[in-house]
């Protein structure tokens, strides 16, 4: 295979990953890493480094729109970034010393969890009781536009959400994916904020988390420009196309199909990891 054909195939695969990731909310990294490791037999550490760079690009591009609309809770996001960036650096440092087969097995397990989280029913109910003194002192409570008016909400269980975000950061640095499922779980289920706010704030945070761990991979030499260029370009184009299709697409069936595909890829990763093929 020539360099040109490899680049074009990778570009097409990255476009598909960005498209599906945007439509389902699971992110392009969950497809990019299996694509590079299972199809192109790239070392998983280089695949993770590439996925982290792609996460920075896609998060930077899409998060700005949500911030402009006033949905993202920037103050909450910046506070929780302390947890995720700390965890991301720790995860990236650990990943260098963990055998690639173990990383592949952990990656597969997190993929299955992400697929399950993608299928769950979205909880629209949220707390409007001002019960967290810490959230009040840190001014984490906020509002978001809905139906032409501003809806207020209160943040709860700040320490529990902070701890879960630290764990999400470790997983992001270790595996090279945004860990959006864990971040949404922390904000949606633990901190009890609206799902729309939790998903947009998570998207806002992913790029910063990825940047923290990408520095470690770059320093270790696991970021290849030849892989990053077509992947970043393809994922960006796919994410842009996905945002356009999202209005017309039946996301329920897309989530089901994509979750089945992700589960299959996860089982492949676990199988290859257990047998030492990665």
Secondary structure, DSSP 8 states (H G I E B T S, - for coil): --HHHHHHHHHHHHHHHHHHHHHHSS-THHHHHHIIIIIS---HHHHHHHHHHHHHHHHHHHHHHHHHHT-S-HHHHHHHHHHHHHHHHHHHHHHHHS-HHHHHHHHHHHHHHHHHHHHS------------HHHHHTT--EEEEETTEEEEE----HHHHHHHHHHHHHHHHHHSS--HHHHHIIIIIIS---HHHHHHHHHHHHHHHHHHHHHHHHHTT---HHHHHHHHHHHHHHHHHHHHHTTTS-HHHHHHHHHHHHHHHHHHHHHHHHTT--
